[in-house]
Amino acid sequence: MLVFVLVAAGCGKKEENGAGGASPSDSASPSESASSSASASPSASEESNIVYKVATDASYAPMESMDKDKIVGFDVDFLDAVMKEAGLKYELVNTGWDPMFADLDKGDKSAYYAGISAVSITDERKQSYEFSIPYFESKNMILVKEGSPVQNALDLKGKKVAVQGATTAEDLMKGIMGDSNANLKRFDSNTLALLELENNGVDAVVADFAVVQAYVEKNPNKKFKTIADKENFTPEYYGIIFPKGKSDLKAKLDPAIEKVRASDEYKEIYKKWIGVEPDTTDLVNTK
């Protein structure tokens, strides 16, 4: 049974610990975890009574992950701030990565109005989905064990490399190693890819920098080395993803995203989950 709580909140900023806003709620199982938020503005239109179901894959710390029976992470806090700014109610559901896309592929028949799960905006994905304006600037990063001779992405040719399947990391490494290269190992999640490196099953992992940095910070005694390759890994942007034919929510969220990503609250959320101060110079000017 799916359980969620609607919490009265204004459109102002919330505290970093979530005071005054909704936090992920209890649920019967991790696969059905949800969070929701509502605007209590007396001038809210009847449309604000809609509860917008949003899908995510809560296996991508620090962007979204499970903390017992709650979904937590950067995307969770960011979405909460955006929905408050827009004055909308929502329900965040942990569907998993592939099921999220599979359902959004249904267009106006999708059970979800949107998805948020560190989804990179790409030209290929734009053919199948609508995207919000960007809300996060990211880049892929290489993780190896100390003592590895790898210095950049090109050094990974001939090495065993783990990636999460259906991600831009996979696309990048297919371009470098070849699509049919048996040394390119695809996993269902970055967690499994990182575990493979830890168990010496591969020589390197390629994943979003936020994922790699969070993993290294949580495992300081495991002697990993991170490699940022600006020449071969260009910056990319995350956006909220919408099914084709059911994207009326985009028009409501884009103005809210534009305001939140330029706010001090955004910097607080970023610092809380990513661990450093963000440079949003390019982000706030990207449409």
N, C-alpha and C positions, 0 to 999 in steps of 0.2 A: 504494500500500500504506500502510495506516495503522499508525503506530508509536507506542507509548506506553511509559512506564517507570513501574513501581511502586516507590515509595521508602518505606522503613520510616520511620515518624515517630510520635511520641507525640501526645497531645492537648493539649500545652501550646502556648505562643505561639512563633511563629517570628520570626527576625530579619527586618527590612524588606527585606533583599536576597534573602530566600528561603532562607537557610541552614537546613538541617535539614528542609526541606520539598521538595515537588516543584515544579519549574518547567516551563513549557511545553516539550514535547519536539520533536525534529526530526520532520519528516514529508515525504512525497513531494511534496506541493503545499500551498499556502496553504489551499485549500478543504478539506483534510483534516487541518489542524493540530490537535494534541491536547495535553492535559496531564493528569496523573493523580497521585493521592496515595493513600497507604494507611496504615492504623493497624497497628502491630505489637504491640498489646496482647495478651498471652497469654490474656486473658479475653474477647476479641472473639468474638461469636457466629458461627455459620456464615453468617449473612446478610451479615456484613462482607466475605465473599469475593466478593460480587457487585460487578462493576465497573459503576457507574452512568454511563451515557452522558448527557452534558449538551450541549445545542446552544447556539450563540452566533452572533452576527453581528459578526465582528471588523473592523468598519469604522466604529467609533464611539468614537474616541479622545476622552478618556482612559479611557473605561470599558472598552473592549476594542478592540484593533487588532492588526495584524500587525507584528512586528519581524523582518524577514527571514522565517524559516519558523516563528516562534514567536508564540503569542497572548499578549499582555501587556495590562495595564491594571488598573483598580480592581476590576472584577468578577472578574478572574482571581485576583488576590491574595485578595480577600474570599472567593470560593468555596473556595480552597485552605484558608483558615483555618477555614471552616465545616465542610468535609469532614473535616479533621483533628479538630476538636472532636467531630464525630459519630462518628469512628472508621470512616469509610467510604472505599472506593476509588472513583475516578471517572475519567472520560475526557472531556475538553472538546473538542468538535468545532466547527470553523468551518463553519457551513452556509449563512450568509447570512440576512437578515431574513425575507423572505417564505417561503423554504423551511422555516425553523424553525417558523413558525406552521402552515404546511401540514402538516408531519409531526406536530406536536402535536395538530392537529385530528383525527388518526386515533384518538385516545383510547387504549384499551388495546392497540391495534395499532401505536402509535407506536414508532419505533426508539429514541426518547429517553425517559428518565425525567423530564427537566426541561429548561428553557431558562433561561439568564441572559444578558441583553443590554440592561440599562437599560430593562426593560419596566415601564411605568407601570401601576399597579393601577387599573383603571377598572371601573365597574359593567357596562359593555358586555362587556369581556373576561371578567369573572367568569361570564358566562353560558356561555362556551365552555371556560374553563380554571379550574384551581385555582391559588391563589397562596399563597406563603409569607407569613409576617408581613413587614412592610416592613423593608428593610435600608438604604434610602438616601432622603433627602429631597431633592427636586429642584424646580426651577421653570424655566419657559421664559424665554428672554431674546432681545432683539432686537439684531441686529448691523447697523450701517449704516456708511457711510464718513463720515469727518470732514466737517463742513459740511452734513450732511443736516438738513433741517428737522424730521425725525421726532423726537418727544418721548415718545410712548407708542404702544400698540398701535392705538388708534383713529386715529392719524395715518396708519396704513398703508392705510386705505381710499383707493382710487384709485392706490396704488403697486403696483409689481411686487414680489411677495414670494416667496421660495423657502423650501420646507420639505422635509423628508424625508417621503415618503408613508407612510401608515398609522401615523402617530405622533400624540401629543397636540398637537404643534405644528400639524399639519394640521387637527385638529379645532377648535382654538382659532381659527385663522385662517379656517376655513370659517364659523364663527359670526360673525366680524367682517366678512369680505369677501363671504361668500356661497359656497355649494358650487360653483356653476357659473361663478364669476368667472374669466375667462381670465387675469387678472393673478396668480392664485395658482398658482405653478409647483411641481409635485410632482416630486421626484427620488428615485432609488433609495437615495441615501445623503446624509448631511449633507456629506460631502466634496464631492460634486457640487454641492450647493446653495451651499456656500461658494465654490466655484470660479466659479459663475455670478455671484455678487456681485463677486468679484475682477475678473471680465472685463466688469463693467458691464452684465450681462444682466438684473439685477434691482436694486431699490432697497434691499432688506433681506433678511436671513435670520432666521427664527425657529427656535430650537432650544434644547435643554436647556442650562442655564447652564454646566455642566461642559464641554460641547463648545465652546461659544462662547469661554469663558475660555481654554481650552487653545489654541484657534486663534489668538486675539489674542496670547497669550504667545509663540507660536512665530513670529509674524509682526509683530514690533514696528515694522517700518519701513513697513508698509502703511497706516497711519493709519486704523484702524477705530475706531468708537465703540460701546460696549455700552450698552444701555438695559434696566434692570430695571423692569418695570411690575407692581408689587404689586397694583394695583387690578384689572387685567384678566387677570393671570396668577397664579392661586392655586397654592400649593404642591401637589406631588403626590409620591407615593411609589413607589419601585421594589420589585418583589418577584420572587422566583424563580417561574417559571411551570411548572405541571405539567399533563399531559394528563388529561382527565376519565377516570376509571376506572382510572388507573394512578398514583394519587397517594399510595401508601403511603410514598413518600419524604418527603412533606411532614411527616408526624408525626415522622420522624427528624431533619429539618433545623430545624424551628421552634425547638426548645429550644437548638440550637447557634447559630442566628442571633441569638436573644435574648441569649445570653451574649457572642458576638463583637461585636455592635453596641454593647454597653455597655463594651467593653474598651479598654485603651490601644492594643492592636494595631490596632483599628479606626481610631483616631485617627492612627496612624502610616501606615496604608495610605491614608487620606484625604489626609493632608498630602503624601504621596509623589506621588499622582496628580492631586489637585485643586489643590494648591498653597497651601491655607489650612487653618487649624484648623477642624474641624467643630463646629457647635452641635447636639448630639444630644438636647437637652432634650425636644423633641416626639417625635423618632424612637423613643427608648427606651420611651416610654409609649404607643406606637401598636401595636395588635394587628391 
